[in-house]
Every structure is written in structure tokens, then in C-alpha cells.
Amino acid sequence: MDKEQLKAFAKEIMAEMNLSGGKILKLIQSIAPKVDYDKGKIMVQVKRALIGQH
């Protein structure tokens, strides 16, 4: 998956989760390759990161 596809994929996930912002985009882009681009796993990891942040 190239950079543009990864960015579009990340934005799609952000739209599903009603999130916005550059930090979230970079977070998803860093998590995605580690979990083989599995949307469910990415969403769980993002939720965990956001909960840990607050």
C-alpha cells in the first residue's frame, strides 16, 4: 500500500469513528502496517490510544 492509499484508508477509518486531526491520521498510518491493515484491529488500537491519552 503506497502513501496515498494509506492516507485514504486512514481517512476512511477516521470518518467511520467520527475523528479528525493530524495526530489521529499519523497514529492510524503508523498502526495500520503493524496489524496488516485490519480495520477492526486498527479501530481498537486507536480507541485504546485515545483512552490512554485522557
C-alpha positions as CSV (number, residue, x, y, z in Angstrom):
1,M,0.0,0.0,0.0
2,D,1.5,3.3,-1.0
3,K,1.3,6.6,0.8
4,E,-1.8,7.9,-0.9
5,Q,-3.7,4.7,-0.5
6,L,-2.7,4.6,3.2
7,K,-3.8,8.2,3.7
8,A,-7.2,7.5,2.0
9,F,-7.6,4.3,4.2
10,A,-6.8,6.3,7.3
11,K,-9.3,9.0,6.4
12,E,-11.9,6.3,5.8
13,I,-11.4,4.9,9.3
14,M,-11.4,8.4,10.8
15,A,-14.7,9.1,9.1
16,E,-16.2,5.9,10.5
17,M,-15.0,6.8,14.0
18,N,-16.0,10.5,13.7
19,L,-12.5,11.6,14.4
20,S,-10.4,14.3,12.8
21,G,-6.9,15.8,13.1
22,G,-3.4,15.2,12.0
23,K,-2.3,13.3,15.1
24,I,-5.1,10.7,14.6
25,L,-4.2,10.4,10.9
26,K,-0.5,9.8,11.8
27,L,-1.5,7.4,14.5
28,I,-3.6,5.3,12.1
29,Q,-0.9,5.4,9.5
30,S,1.6,4.0,12.0
31,I,-0.7,1.3,13.4
32,A,-2.1,0.0,10.0
33,P,1.1,-1.8,8.8
34,K,1.6,-3.4,12.2
35,V,-1.8,-5.1,12.1
36,D,-1.9,-5.9,8.4
37,Y,-4.5,-3.2,7.6
38,D,-7.2,-4.9,9.5
39,K,-9.9,-2.2,10.2
40,G,-11.2,-3.8,13.3
41,K,-7.8,-4.1,14.9
42,I,-6.9,-0.6,13.9
43,M,-10.1,0.8,15.5
44,V,-9.4,-1.0,18.7
45,Q,-5.8,0.3,18.9
46,V,-6.9,3.9,18.1
47,K,-9.6,3.7,20.8
48,R,-7.0,2.4,23.3
49,A,-4.6,5.2,22.4
50,L,-7.3,7.8,22.8
51,I,-8.4,6.5,26.1
52,G,-4.8,6.4,27.4
53,Q,-4.3,10.0,26.2
54,H,-7.1,11.4,28.5
